Structure formats: C-alpha cells, structure tokens
C-alpha cells in the first residue's frame, strides 16, 4: 500500500530513498483517525518511527504545496535521550524535508553551544535536541517555544529512566497548550502514562509492538565460554557469522579499549564508541561503519540507542545487559526496517542462569551453542568462497590481458591454490578456544591448551575495616547521603579499578564521600582504570590517609553515625545521572 495523502515534496523524498510502502507505525500515524490529534505510540526501535512523526507533523509545518510555512520561532520540537539518537533524527528529517525549504537545527551535548545559539537566532522550523542542552538554551532565552505547533518525545521511556522528567516537564510547560504532542516509547509504563495524561489531550493510543513481544526479525543465540576465552569466542563469532557490519557491547570503557585492541591486533577493521570520546569522534566512527571502512564497532551502552547502520546484521553482547530493556535496545541495532539480524550473547558458565532469567524476562527464545570451532569457521569460509561474486563476475577490459596470461602460464591447480591463499590471507584467523557445552562448567570441558596452577595457600579472613601496610588511599564521590554501603561499593570499586576484592583494605564512609584503601602494588593500575570510568559513574581520585579519629565502625560507619535502615541500597552507578547529554 502506498503512503496515504503525502504532500508532493515529502512523497518525492520518500521515493528517492526507496520507500514504497509504510511500516505499521507510519501507516497508523497517517490514518484518518490520527489527523490533528495527540498521539501516544508504542513502537520498537527500527520500526520507522522518525519518518512516522516526520510525516505526521507535516500538516503543521507545510502549506498546501508542500513548502515550509514562515517560522519566526520554531514550529516543531523533537526531544531525544542521547546525542546519537538526536543527530540521527535530525539527519532523517533533513532528507525527508529537503524539498520543503524547512530549516532544522540540532542542540545536543558535546557540541559548541554558541554555534547552536546562533543557528537558533537565525530562525528554524524544527529543533532536535537532548533534554539537558535544550533546557539550557531555554533558560538562556536562546530557544523560544511560544509559537510551537508540535512537540515530539522520542524514546520517552529512556528519558524517564535517565532521570530527565524535570527537564521534559520544563520544556513542555514552555509550549503553548494548543500544540500537538507525539509521545513515542518502546513500552507504555505507568510513568509514561502519567506524563501523557498531564500533557496530552484526548491522545490516540497506537500500539504496533503487540504486547511488547521481542523483535521477530532477530535470531537470538547464546554461547558459553571460559572467562579467559571470552575475547577468542567473540573473534570466532565475528568470523563465523557473515555480516558487513557488527556491533559488540561492553559494560565499561576499559572493556571497550581491551576488546578493541584485541580485534585490531587480530586483523579486524574496528572502531570504538564510549563516553570518553567527543561527539565528532563518535560521528566519525559511526560514519566509518556506514561507508564500509570499518566492519566492527565496540561500544558501551552509550551507543545502545540512536545508531542506525543499515548493513548492521550482527550484535554481540560481550557482557550481560543490566536489564531486559537494555538487552532489547542493544539488540535492536540490527533487524531494522524488515531486515534480518543475529544477536549473540557471550557469557561464562557461572552466569548462565542469570542469562536465562534475563532472556526469559525479555521474552526472548534463545538457542545455547558452543563457541564456533576453527573447523566450523573454515567450512563456512569455503562456502563463502564458492559462492563469492569474484567467481561469477565478468572480467573488465583492463583485466583481460592479465587473465589471458595467467591462463596460459599457470595450471588450474596453481590458479585455484593462489585464489584460496589470497582469500584466507584477507581474513582474520580463528582462535582455538575450549568448548563448553550448555549444562557443563568450564571444569568439565577439556583444556584447549596446557594450564598448570600452583595450589592456593589458604588465606586468613580479613576485616573490611583493617588497614593494610603500604596501602594507598582514594576518595569516592559517594557517601552516606548516597546510601553508600560496602555491600555494593566493593563490587563497584573492583569493576571501575580493575582490581579484586583482596586488593581492598579499609573503607571509611563519610556523609558526602568515601575513603578506600588499595594495596600499594595495585594503586597505580587502580588510578589509571578509575580515571577512565564514565563521567556519570562514581568519580575516584587520590586522597591522603585519614587520621586515627576517623576510624570506621565494624560495618564501615564512622563512630556515632546512625545505622542505615535494613533495605537494599541503590547503586548510583546504575541510577539516572546522565544529564550531561
């Protein structure tokens, strides 16, 4: 079915992009019962949402001939949770409205705010941005929303999860009550429903997800690998599954750096995206994926939303996602717009049950597999060679003299051997890893290489508050006011600092900060790893040793402090503090 009642300028843009039929969400927002109404839409990532609300807002922005109306102040506002998503939305709207004369301006963190202010002052029809930066321009009087006709909240559930409720309410309160509002979300949870009830009028509810079922265009697989074989397992997955582009997700920047270095050293054309990169560096990395200069992107969850690479056919979870929503959003980078994709989760045997619960909560049916073997990869390479375009293409004029000479001077066996040699030489070599079958542990699996370990000496238990000789002290940016507690501080310190539990000495919790002692031989490594932590996590810096009067009580409390209530504390590293977007 063609796009219904689309103005000529937009219809021409859709045709140039190869859009022939609308997706379900696009068809729903363009239906007769949606005209002129507020819309509350649940649609999964990759379903064509941007084009959907771009078409739906056209009646407020364009005249009968499809040209942009005069706009002394912005007519449409699109709010997105991340810089990547906001810039992607802007790019989509730019080509969609290319023939209308509409001006589109982006306002996102990481960009020069003065340039954005100048662009807003010159006038525009559509503003696309992140909540924090948009509120900043609003407070500085750079952004005037008095004439707004349409407000769009894209990925509203993610913005609420990131703690942007106050910014969203500030922005919506500054818009005229007569404006239309489109609220797009993967799920319509209670908080989303409350936001819609407050800021929408008689909104049309559109559900194109179908009971929030997982994406049917994505095949899910899971692989067990020993901890020391995780990188080798990821390399073998990338080699076995043929995809022009793949994305691998890690929890931390340090994990991204290590995996990125391993892939590049193994011969993969790879780029990395994490919070330490500036916006220009991220944009260049994404562009290298789109134009084929890079095949693999290693990223933290900062890239889980807002990256749309048409050729991306494989997503690998190098670390377990923290929630079902994160699993689905990471995986949603593939299988977009009707294309098929594969999602592979690589984990250790000790976390298999956790992985099963995660995927069950996400409604995902997954097949457990062993790590791809070298023989399986070579067999797949053979099939790819036999079906390669190189064997079926016609030689061009400039190649014929060389082709004729090779045929005359070399035997068929020599030519075939040369082809196989050059084919294999261009591919990264697979890695030999131990095979761990589902239901077994790494101890049950036969070793893939010699490993000898000296028996461990029994270690005496140590009190958490006991200081160690020659230890170095560090200051953490959370304290008792943040519900700091050794129960969750110790795992966080180990993860951010690249150390183990035995390297941690005394922990002293103050009202607004925490002092922690690290073994002297691990202090340098700890400082380097901690300095690379994401800005929205706990900040860690060197500190002086505390005086004896600050000695903690047995549970890490300073003398005289009141014990915390017996309830599970909130880990601030998992809380919503990313308002720097």
Number of C-alpha atoms within 10 A of each C-alpha: 8 11 17 14 10 17 19 15 18 21 21 17 17 20 11 12 11 9 14 13 14 18 19 16 23 23 16 19 25 20 12 11 10 16 14 14 18 24 25 24 25 24 23 26 26 21 21 18 24 23 18 19 23 21 21 24 23 19 15 17 22 20 14 10 10 20 19 19 16 15 16 13 19 25 24 26 25 24 27 26 28 28 29 24 23 25 22 18 23 21 14 15 21 19 15 22 24 16 17 22 15 19 20 22 21 24 29 27 20 14 15 10 15 11 11 19 17 11 17 24 14 11 17 19 23 25 23 25 26 28 30 23 23 26 20 15 18 16 12 10 11 18 20 18 22 14 16 23 20 25 25 23 21 24 25 26 20 21 24 18 15 17 15 22 16 12 20 21 14 16 18 18 12 13 19 15 15 11 21 23 27 24 27 24 23 22 21 21 10 9 14 17 13 12 16 20 12 9 16 20 16 11 19 17 15 16 20 18 19 10 9 16 11 17 23 12 16 23 18 21 17 23 25 29 27 23 13 11 19 21 20 21 29 26 22 23 21 27 23 19 15 14 17 16 23 27 27 25 28 21 19 19 23 22 18 23 16 12 24 23 15 16 22 14 12 15 12 20 18 24 24 24 26 22 19 13 12 13 17 11 14 20 16 13 18 21 14 18 24 18 11 13 14 19 21 27 25 25 26 22 18 18 25 21 23 22 21 18 17 17 20 26 23 27 28 24 21 23 18 19 21 11 13 17 16 17 20 22 22 26 29 25 27 31 26 23 13 14 14 16 24 20 26 24 24 27 22 20 22 14 11 19 10 13 19 16 12 19 20 13 12 18 15 21 13 16 12 19 17 16 27 25 19 17 11 15 19 16 13 15 18 15 10 12 16 11 11 11 10 11 10 9 8 10 10 7 7 8 10 12 9 10 11 10 10 14 12 10 10 11 11 12 9 13 14 12 12 12 15 13 11 11 13 15 10 9 13 18 17 23 19 17 22 23 23 23 18 16 10 12 16 18 10 11 13 10 13 11 9 5 6 6 5 5 6 6 6 6 7 6 7 10 11 19 20 15 18 15 9 11 20 21 21 20 22 19 15 22 18 19 11 15 18 25 23 16 12 15 20 16 14 17 22 17 18 24 24 17 19 13 12 13 17 23 22 20 28 25 29 19 15 14 16 21 24 26 24 28 20 16 12 17 20 14 13 23 18 14 18 21 14 17 20 20 13 16 18 19 16 24 13 14 14 10 14 12 7 7 8 13 19 21 15 12 16 19 24 19 12 8 13 9 10 13 8 6 6 11 14 13 17 18 13 11 13 16 15 18 18 15 18
